[in-house]
Amino acid sequence: MNPRKNIGKRASLRFCTAFLFTATALVAGCNSGGGGTPATSTSTPAAIVITQKNSPQAAGAAYQGAGVASSSSSTGASVLTSAVVTSGAKWPDLAQFAKQQFAILTSLNYGASPNLVSGAVLTAKNILCDTPPGGTAGSFSVSFDDKDNSGTLTTGDTLSATFSNCYQALDASTINGGISLTSLTINGTPSLSLTPWSVSATFTFTKLHLIDSSGNYTVNGAFSYSGSTKDGVSIKFSLRVPSLTVQKATGPTLTLTNFNLTGTTNNNTTAYSEYGSGQVNDSALSGYVNFQIPLTTPFTGFGDQYPSFGSMTVTGANNSSVKLTAIDSTSVQLQVVANGVTYSAVTVPWSKVDP
């Protein structure tokens, strides 16, 4: 018997597609203007000194790192299950990922049984993924601790999913490894369009390994997400990342710590806004920078475009800094402060910061 039938063919396909697309977005742009190989030193990283010369790379590390934890594009349907590209930056969209997973995972139905005691662990194994050209379809498995014996994912449950050579035809990617959900709260039905809901959970990646056209990546770490909407169109979110690492097999490693981002997306207009702060350690820079996007000047824009308004201040060692100010969706102004000198601002294409 086809294992898809355990939870429904459509639901399993949607789960796989949404997760794989977002995982691909998560690692598709792991190059903060640097290059080279991941640092092998185990010493504690230090803040870099920002200079006129390295300011585009320092700005890029912070901007791309913030992109990892943002929800700066919402070009999908209000059901939150369609593929979404992040704003300009080739980075993950963890907030969008979380929204998609809530929509998908809450739609799965294992079929509660009156013989099951409260807290039974329910599983769906070997759900087939897409078939790669000339190959064999991989699979993924899901299990969760059903606290209320409802047969569906609800508040208080915990969940894990494991992927084995799971190929996604949409972007020709293959994924291995797993994710888990804890501290789950759900109000409403995120999988229903144009309805109010609020959700929160902690997502954890465990050696999530991805192969796609841009390379091989391994993702580890966790983030906590909370989101809500009154109409299924305008979404508010907050996202916290205690620690998350993206390692590229033939490139740099990006580590995010102490991230706190807040923002909004609109599924109809694709408008987004975000503000917050965090630290980004980029192995290509051999150190870290801190950043802050003020509430008074949040990054705002539309769809998959770069921000057309807002600013971010990136700080390094010795009171050095570079401030990014969006001119429009194609250009950004950089102003460096180093050695007590405020340098003249220069305007560059966003691609200079996010190559």
Buried (B, 14 or more C-beta within 10 A) or exposed (E): EEBBEBBBEEBBBBBBBBBBBBBBBBBBBBBBBBEEEBBEEEEEBEBBBBBBEBBBBBBBBBBBBBBBBBBBBBBBBBBBBBBBBBBBBBBBBBBBBBBBBBBBBBBBBBEBEEEBEEEBEBEBEEBBBBEBEEEEEBBBBBBBBBBEBBBBBBBBBBBBBBBBBBBBEEBBBBBBBBBBBBEBEBEBBBBBBEBEBBBBBBBBBBEBBBBBEBBBBBBBBBBBBBBBBEEBBBBBBBBBBEBBBBBBEEBBBBBBBEBEBBBBBBBEEBBBBBBBBBBBBBBBBBBBBBBBBBEEBBBBBBBBBBBBBBBBBBBBEEEBBBBBBBBEBEBBBBBBBBEEEEBEEBEBEBBBBBB
